[in-house]
Amino acid sequence: MSFETPDDCRYLESHEWARPDNGTVRIGITDFAQDELGDIVFVELPGEGDTVEQENDFGVIESIKAVSDLYAPVSGTVAAVNDDLITAPELVNEDPYGDGWMLEVELDDESEMDALLSPSAYREQIE
């Protein structure tokens, strides 16, 4: 099975993605991760104005199979949270790189993006 791995994102080994967008970084979980988890039933995220630290947990995702921590690909201040996930957590399954995004973070250090896996390196990890 082939999983979607957009070329405009960078990846953590723990299956989160980061997509730079006009000074912020949008964050979510990968197509592979949502497939492994199964049907998502609950997502717990930080609030706007909270800070996240690279590779530290920032929230929890719960599926019918498991409860998993979510890890921040980058450090910064939460600029936006996808509130749609509160009432429709299944968006993560349906569109993990689109409507299923989780956070937008104002990046503290752009070099952190360079430490993340490239799309090709992430593809190799999940194959």
N, C-alpha and C positions, 0 to 999 in steps of 0.2 A: 504494500500500500504506500502510496506517495502522499506526503503531507505538504500543505501549503507552507512555504518559507519565503516571505517577501524579501526582495533584495534591498529594500530601503530600511530594513530593521537590522538591529544587532541583538545578540541573544546571550542569555545566561545558561550555564549548564543545567540549572534547575528549571528550565523551560519558560522563562519569562522573556518577553521581547521589549525592545525600546526603539522608538521611531522619533528622530529629531523633527521638530516642527516649529519654525520661527521662534527660536530661543527657549522653547519648552521641549520636553521629551514625553511622548505619550507611551504608556506602559500597559501591557496585558500579558496573558499567557498564550502559548503557542497552540497551533492546531493540533500538534502531537499531544500536548499536555491535556487539552480538553477531551481528546479522544480517549486517552488513558484513564482519565477521571470518570468518564461516563456523564450521565445527566447531572448538570450543575443545579443545586437546589438552594444555595445560599452563598453570598459573598460578603465578607466583612472588610471594609476599607477604612483608611484614616480619613480625617476631615481636612477641608481646605485650610491651609496655613500650617498644618503639621509638617514636620520634617521627616525625611526618610534617608537612610544611610545605605550606600551600596553594599549589596550582599547580605543585608540584615532584613528580617521579616518586617513586612508592613501591613499584613492582613492575613485573612484566612479564606479559603475556598472550600466549600463542602459539596460533595456529590453523593449520589446514592451509594457509592462504593467506599468513599474515604473522606477524611478531613485533612487538608494540606495547608501548610504555611505558604505565603506568597513572599518572594524575595525581590528587593529593589535592585534593578540593573544599574541604577545611578543614584547619587546622593543629591538632595535638594529639598526645596519647599514645595509642598503640594499646592498647585495652582488651580486644579479642577479635579473633581471626582465624578465618575459616571453614575449619577443617582438612579439611572434607569435600571441598573443591576439590582437595586433593592427590591423592586417589584417584578423584574424580569431577568433573573439570573441566567436563564437559558440562552440569553443573547451571547454569552461566552461560548456556548456550544455552536450556535448558529453562525456567528460571524466574529471569530476570535481577534481578527486584525482590524475590524471595522466597528460595528455597533457594540461589540463586546469588550471594548477597551475599558481600562480600570481607572487609571490616574493620568494626570498631566503634571509634570514636575518641572519647576524652574531649576535648571542644572547649576550646581555649585562649581563643577570642574569638568570642562569639556573633554579633558584627556581620559576621563572615566569611560567614555564611549569607546575609546580605542582599546580598552582592556576587555571588551566584550567579544564574544564569538562572532565571526563573520557568518553570513548566510551559508556559505559553502562548508565552513567548519561545523556549524550546527547541523546541517544536513548529514554530514558524516557521522556525527554523534548519534543521531536517531535512526540511522539505517541499520 
